[in-house]
Amino acid sequence: MSEQTPEEIVRMAQERVAARKAVARRAIPWGPIFLGSFSALLLALLFSPGMPLEWKMYAVVHGICAQQHNIFVGGLQFPLCARNSGIYLSFMLTFIYLYAIGRGRAGKIPPWSISLLLIAFVGIMAVDGFNSLLLDLGLPNWYPPDNFLRTLTGMGMGITIATALHLVLNNSLRQNVDPHQPVFAHWGEILGIIVIDLLALAAIYGNLGITFWPLAFLAFFGILGVLFLVCLLLTSLLMGYEGKITSLRQLAGPATIALIPTLLIAGAMSWLRFWMESVGLIL
């Protein structure tokens, strides 16, 4: 029997360490822990006393969103400003839409024509945002800005962010990513989410009160969701999940841990802004 080479010994040791880590991960019921943690946070948001729900949502994201140029539906104020409502409402709708059309494992950039449209969405929102900023600074601007345009251009940006983040997550973490499947394969698919966004836009600016809570929650969890997914990606990579995920259930452990920096960042930024407002540093 031939002796093993040093390389073979190292490889076997690495395999044994990886196997022990896998057993340890399976021993911890991360799925129930994540569901319990998320449920507890949601119940705290819904039922903690002191202020109406919409204002609790406003307070949670106060440090992340400027919350100027606010929008109202059915007499209630959205937790995010007009532009961020468009961005993160569209982000959530797009993420849900991608899984609904079977793009959960997609790992390829869309065809060049659709990719150019996604880039154009970024440019269009940048132009509208800069135009609005000029007015806020008291400088000459190009055209009268309004909340409708802020939300509309934000929605295009939301589609682009969701597409990019979906690609990054899949190509970084999934073992079973489909490198030949574009996120959007043809124009019919991208037009589908655009139509959904426009329906949401019509509900907001048609002041359809019955849609306030669903749309407000989508926007609220959209902005927190982007922060959470970034924390999830970094946590997963640090825990050695790169290229190993074949089922979303495997992310229960990193997802539970990622809740901690998500809450700390959102909470610290909100507290800091409220404090700065209380001492008159910002309005």
C-alpha positions in Angstrom: 0.0 0.0 0.0 1.5 3.3 -1.1 2.0 6.1 1.4 -0.3 9.1 1.1 1.2 12.3 -0.2 1.1 15.5 2.0 -1.5 17.0 -0.4 -3.8 14.0 0.1 -3.4 14.2 3.8 -4.3 17.9 3.8 -7.3 17.2 1.6 -8.6 14.5 3.8 -8.2 16.6 6.9 -10.1 19.5 5.2 -12.9 17.1 4.2 -13.2 15.8 7.8 -13.3 19.3 9.2 -16.0 20.3 6.6 -18.0 17.2 7.5 -17.9 18.0 11.2 -19.0 21.6 10.5 -21.9 20.3 8.4 -23.0 18.0 11.2 -22.8 20.8 13.7 -24.9 23.1 11.5 -27.5 20.4 11.1 -27.6 19.9 14.9 -28.9 23.5 15.4 -32.6 23.9 14.4 -31.9 27.1 12.5 -35.2 27.1 10.6 -37.4 27.3 13.7 -35.0 29.8 15.3 -35.2 32.1 12.3 -39.0 31.8 12.0 -39.4 32.4 15.7 -37.0 35.4 15.7 -38.7 37.0 12.6 -42.2 36.4 14.1 -41.2 38.0 17.4 -39.9 41.1 15.6 -43.0 41.3 13.5 -45.3 40.9 16.5 -43.3 43.6 18.3 -43.8 46.0 15.4 -47.5 45.2 15.1 -48.6 45.2 18.7 -46.1 47.3 20.7 -48.0 50.2 22.3 -47.2 53.9 22.1 -48.0 55.0 18.5 -49.9 54.0 15.4 -48.4 51.3 13.3 -47.6 53.6 10.3 -45.5 55.8 12.6 -43.7 52.8 14.1 -42.7 51.9 10.6 -41.7 55.5 9.9 -39.5 55.5 13.0 -37.8 52.2 12.2 -36.5 53.4 8.8 -36.1 57.1 9.9 -32.3 56.8 9.7 -32.2 55.1 6.3 -34.7 57.2 4.4 -34.7 61.0 4.2 -38.6 60.9 4.4 -39.1 64.2 2.6 -41.6 64.6 -0.3 -43.9 62.1 1.5 -47.0 60.5 0.0 -50.4 59.7 1.5 -52.9 57.1 0.5 -56.3 57.0 2.2 -55.2 59.7 4.6 -52.2 57.6 5.9 -48.6 58.5 5.3 -46.2 56.0 3.7 -43.2 55.2 5.9 -40.8 56.1 3.1 -40.6 59.2 0.9 -42.0 59.2 -2.6 -38.8 58.2 -4.4 -37.8 55.5 -1.9 -41.3 54.2 -1.8 -41.0 53.6 -5.6 -37.6 52.0 -5.3 -38.2 49.6 -2.5 -41.8 48.8 -3.4 -40.6 47.9 -6.9 -37.7 46.0 -5.4 -40.0 43.7 -3.4 -42.4 43.3 -6.3 -39.6 42.4 -8.7 -38.0 39.9 -6.3 -41.4 38.2 -5.8 -42.0 38.3 -9.5 -38.7 36.6 -10.4 -39.5 33.6 -8.2 -43.0 33.5 -9.5 -41.8 33.2 -13.1 -39.3 30.5 -12.2 -36.1 32.6 -12.1 -35.0 31.6 -8.6 -31.8 30.0 -9.8 -31.1 32.4 -12.7 -27.5 33.4 -13.0 -27.1 35.1 -16.3 -27.4 38.8 -17.1 -30.4 39.6 -19.3 -30.0 40.1 -23.1 -28.2 43.3 -24.0 -31.3 45.2 -25.0 -33.0 44.5 -21.6 -29.7 45.3 -19.8 -29.5 48.6 -21.5 -33.1 49.3 -20.3 -32.1 48.5 -16.7 -29.1 50.8 -17.0 -31.4 53.5 -18.4 -33.6 53.2 -15.4 -30.7 54.2 -13.2 -29.9 57.1 -15.4 -33.5 58.3 -15.6 -33.8 58.3 -11.8 -30.5 60.0 -11.4 -31.6 62.8 -13.7 -34.9 63.2 -11.8 -33.2 63.1 -8.5 -30.6 65.7 -9.5 -33.4 67.9 -10.8 -35.2 67.6 -7.5 -32.1 68.3 -5.6 -31.5 71.5 -7.5 -34.9 72.8 -6.4 -34.3 71.8 -2.8 -31.0 73.8 -2.9 -32.8 76.8 -4.3 -31.0 76.5 -7.7 -32.5 76.7 -11.2 -33.8 73.3 -12.2 -34.9 71.8 -15.6 -38.5 71.0 -14.9 -41.0 71.1 -12.0 -40.4 67.9 -9.9 -43.3 66.1 -8.3 -43.9 63.0 -6.2 -45.4 61.1 -9.1 -42.2 61.4 -11.1 -40.1 60.6 -8.0 -42.1 57.4 -7.4 -42.2 56.4 -11.1 -38.5 56.8 -11.7 -37.8 55.1 -8.4 -39.7 52.1 -9.5 -37.4 51.6 -12.5 -34.4 51.8 -10.2 -36.1 49.2 -8.0 -36.3 46.7 -10.9 -32.6 47.2 -11.6 -31.5 46.8 -7.9 -33.6 43.6 -7.6 -32.1 42.2 -10.8 -28.5 43.0 -9.7 -28.9 41.7 -6.2 -30.5 38.5 -7.4 -27.6 37.8 -9.7 -25.0 38.5 -7.0 -26.7 36.3 -4.5 -27.2 33.4 -6.9 -23.7 33.5 -8.3 -22.1 33.9 -4.9 -24.1 31.4 -2.8 -25.9 28.8 -5.0 -24.3 25.6 -6.0 -27.2 24.9 -8.4 -27.2 28.3 -10.1 -28.2 28.1 -13.7 -25.5 30.1 -15.6 -27.5 29.9 -18.9 -30.8 31.2 -17.6 -31.1 35.1 -17.8 -33.0 36.8 -15.0 -35.2 38.3 -17.7 -35.1 36.2 -20.9 -37.3 38.3 -23.2 -39.2 41.6 -23.3 -42.5 40.0 -22.2 -41.0 39.2 -18.8 -39.6 42.6 -18.1 -42.8 44.2 -19.3 -44.7 42.0 -16.8 -43.0 43.6 -13.8 -43.3 47.1 -15.4 -47.1 46.6 -15.7 -47.3 45.4 -12.0 -45.3 48.5 -10.9 -47.6 50.8 -12.9 -50.7 49.2 -11.3 -49.1 49.9 -7.8 -48.4 53.4 -9.0 -52.0 53.9 -10.1 -53.2 52.6 -6.7 -51.0 55.1 -4.8 -51.8 58.2 -6.9 -55.4 57.2 -7.4 -55.6 57.3 -3.6 -57.0 53.8 -3.3 -57.1 53.5 0.4 -57.6 49.8 0.6 -54.1 49.3 -0.9 -52.2 51.4 1.7 -51.2 48.6 4.1 -50.1 46.1 1.4 -48.1 48.7 -0.5 -46.7 50.3 2.7 -45.5 47.0 4.0 -43.9 46.0 0.7 -42.0 49.3 0.7 -41.1 49.0 4.4 -39.8 45.5 4.1 -38.2 46.4 0.7 -35.8 48.9 2.2 -35.0 46.7 5.2 -34.8 43.7 2.9 -32.0 45.2 0.8 -30.0 45.8 4.0 -30.8 42.3 5.3 -29.8 40.6 2.0 -26.5 42.5 2.0 -25.9 41.3 5.6 -27.0 37.8 4.6 -24.6 37.7 1.7 -21.6 38.8 3.9 -22.6 36.5 6.8 -23.0 33.5 4.4 -19.6 34.1 2.9 -18.0 34.4 6.3 -19.6 31.2 7.4 -18.3 29.3 4.3 -21.5 29.0 2.3 -20.1 30.2 -1.0 -21.3 28.1 -3.8 -22.9 25.5 -1.5 -26.6 26.4 -1.4 -29.0 24.1 -3.2 -32.1 25.0 -1.1 -33.1 28.3 0.6 -33.6 26.3 3.8 -29.8 26.0 4.0 -29.6 29.8 4.6 -31.6 29.7 7.8 -28.5 29.9 9.9 -26.8 32.8 8.2 -30.3 34.5 7.9 -30.8 34.3 11.6 -27.4 35.8 12.3 -27.9 38.4 9.6 -30.9 39.7 11.5 -28.5 41.1 14.2 -26.4 43.5 12.0 -29.6 44.4 10.2 -31.3 45.5 13.4 -28.2 47.2 14.8 -27.6 49.2 11.6 -31.2 50.3 11.2 -31.6 51.0 14.9 -28.4 52.9 15.2 -29.1 55.1 12.2 -32.6 55.8 13.3 -31.5 56.7 16.8 -28.7 58.9 15.4 -31.1 60.9 13.2 -33.7 61.4 15.9 -30.9 62.6 18.2 -29.5 65.0 15.6 -33.1 66.4 15.0 -33.6 66.8 18.8 -30.4 69.0 19.1 -31.2 70.9 15.9 -28.3 69.6 13.8 -30.8 68.6 11.1 -34.4 69.5 10.4 
